[in-house]
Amino acid sequence: MFSSSLSVVEFYLLKRFPIPYALWLISVSVLAGFCGQFFVRRIIKFLERPSIIVFILSGVTCASALTMGKAK
């Protein structure tokens, strides 16, 4: 978090930071976070198993590892 915040400040000071683009990305990220949290809570309530979070995280980690392995 610290290094990414410093990178944002650096890009802003170098005039290479498109503010409208950044605001759009922030709003999409916040909306996606709230939607994801809403749906995961509904799934946990429906299945009555909080362990579903572990399966979601492991799936995302595996998908990330597979996509990073394909890059050359």
C-alpha positions in Angstrom: 0.0 0.0 0.0 2.8 2.4 0.9 4.8 1.8 -2.3 1.7 2.0 -4.6 0.7 5.3 -2.9 4.1 6.7 -3.5 3.9 5.7 -7.1 0.6 7.5 -7.5 2.1 10.6 -6.0 5.2 10.3 -8.3 3.1 9.9 -11.4 0.9 12.9 -10.4 3.9 15.1 -9.8 5.3 14.1 -13.2 2.0 15.0 -14.9 1.6 11.5 -16.1 -1.5 10.6 -14.1 -4.8 10.9 -15.9 -7.2 12.0 -13.1 -10.5 11.1 -15.0 -9.2 7.6 -15.7 -8.1 7.1 -12.1 -11.5 8.3 -10.8 -13.3 5.9 -13.1 -11.1 3.0 -12.0 -11.6 3.9 -8.3 -15.4 4.0 -8.8 -15.5 0.7 -10.7 -13.3 -0.9 -8.0 -15.4 0.3 -5.1 -18.6 -0.9 -6.9 -17.1 -4.3 -7.7 -16.0 -4.7 -4.1 -19.4 -4.0 -2.7 -21.1 -6.3 -5.2 -18.6 -9.1 -4.5 -19.1 -8.7 -0.8 -22.9 -8.7 -1.2 -22.9 -11.9 -3.3 -20.4 -13.8 -1.2 -22.5 -13.0 2.0 -25.6 -14.3 0.2 -23.8 -17.5 -0.8 -22.5 -18.0 2.7 -26.0 -17.5 4.1 -27.6 -19.8 1.5 -25.0 -22.7 2.0 -24.4 -22.0 5.7 -20.7 -22.6 5.1 -18.3 -19.8 5.7 -15.5 -22.0 4.3 -16.6 -20.9 0.8 -14.4 -17.9 1.2 -11.3 -20.2 1.3 -12.4 -21.9 -2.0 -12.9 -18.5 -3.6 -9.5 -17.3 -2.6 -7.8 -20.5 -3.7 -9.6 -20.3 -7.0 -8.4 -16.8 -7.6 -4.9 -17.7 -6.6 -4.8 -20.7 -9.0 -6.2 -18.6 -11.8 -3.6 -15.9 -11.2 -0.8 -18.5 -11.2 -2.0 -20.1 -14.4 -2.3 -16.8 -16.2 1.1 -15.7 -15.1 2.7 -18.9 -16.3 1.5 -18.3 -19.8 3.3 -15.0 -20.3 6.6 -15.0 -22.3 
